[in-house]
Amino acid sequence: MICIIVLGHGHFASGIQYAINQIIGEQENIAFIDFPESKSPAQLKDEILTTLEQCEHRDGVLFCSDILGGSPFRTASLISQQLPISEVITGTNLQMLIECSMEKDGLTFAELVELAIHSGKQGILKLSDELLHHRNHTTQDNGI
């Protein structure tokens, strides 16, 4: 199995966990670790290591953090260097995690990492661009 660990400042991780549970229900082998102001980087590291002991990760660990360069990202990056199969992704969003949650058991680790990047980017768009794209396709389909 692949283990996904979501990390972020404040209540980023638990907030996403709440949203995922509301949309698709509770998911197996996904951990959510907050990094509030009251937690030190050493405590965060200990919590990640404890989580790794508790989750099944023979097929890899995907760390999903909120921002590049922050303590959750840096701590996950250091820990990932000690794991045989792992990756750290930053810029985590809800669409990325929902798609990865639903597909993780049917994909290889490399496929899951690619899905995370692709779906995360796909979930970022401008409504005005999408409406224009839709209008252009509708006009072309009608032969005008």
N, C-alpha and C positions, 0 to 999 in steps of 0.2 A: 504493500500500500504506500501511497504518497501522503505525506503529512503537509498541511498548509498551516503556516503560523502567520497571523496578521498582527502587525505591530504599529503603534502610532502614538503621537503626543496626545496628552489629555485623555479624553475618552473616545478617541478615534476608533480603536479596535472594538470596544464594547458597543459603540454606536452602530457600526457596520454589522456586528453580530445581531443586534436587535432587529435591524432592517432585513437581514437575510432570513432570520427566523420568521419574520412576519410574511415575507414574500414566498419562500420555498420551504420553510420549516427547518428544524434543527438538523445540522449536518454532522456526519461522523468524521473524525480525524482532522478537524480544523480547530485550531486554538486561536484565541483572541487575547492579546496582551496589551493592556494600556500602559502608558508611560506618563503618569501625572507628575506635577511639580514635586510632589512629596517623595517620589521614588528616585533613587540614585541609579546611575548606569550600572553599578555593581549589582544592585538588587534586580535590575532588569535582566542582566546576564544570568543571574541565578534562576530567575523565573523561566527564562528561555530554556536553560539546561534541564530544569525540572520537567518542563513541558515535553522536551525531547525524550526524557525517560518514560513518559506516560503515553506518548503517541506512537503508533506504528509507522515506521519510516524506512522500511527496507528498500523501497523503490525511490526514495528521495524526499527531500524537504524543500518546500518552496516557501521562502520568507517573503511576505508582502508588506512593505512599509509605506508610510505616508509620504515622506519627503526625502530627497537625496541629501545626504550629509548630516542628518539629525542623529541623535543618540540611538534611536531604535534601528535605523539603517546601519550605522557604524557597528553597533553591538552584534546585529545579525550577520554582518559581513565578516567580522572576526570569527564568530562561531562557525559560519559556513565553511571556513577554510579547514576546519577539523573534521568535516563530514565527507563521506565518500561521494555522495550525490546530493548536490544542493544548488540553489540559485537564490539570489536576492533581487527582488523587483521593487522599484520605487514608483510613486505616483498611483498607488492603489486606489481603485474606485469600486463602487458597488456593482456595476455591470460586470467588471472583470471577475469579481469574487463569486457572483451568482453563476456565471457560465463555468468557471473553474470548479465550483462545488458540484455542479450537476454532471460534469464530464470527467472528473479526475480519475474515477475508477476504471474508465474505459480507454484511457490514453497512456502512452509512455510518458516518462518524465519530460523528455524533450518536447513532446507534443503539447503537454500541459503548459510548459513555459511559453511556447509560441502562442497558444490560445490566450494566455493571460495578457500578453503584450498586444495581440491583435484585438481582442475584445475590449481591453481598456482604452485603446485608441479609438476604436469604432464607437464607443459610447460618448465620445466628445465631439459635438457638432454644433453648428449654428442653425437654428430653426429657419432663418431667412434663406440660407443656402439650400436646405432640404426642400422648402416650398418652391424655390426657383427651379430646382432640379425636377421636382414633380410636375410643375407647369410645363417645362420644356419637353418632358417625355410625353405628357398628355397631348400637347400641341403636335408633336411629331407623329404620335400614334393616330391622330385624327387627319393627318395629311395636310395640315395647314402650315 
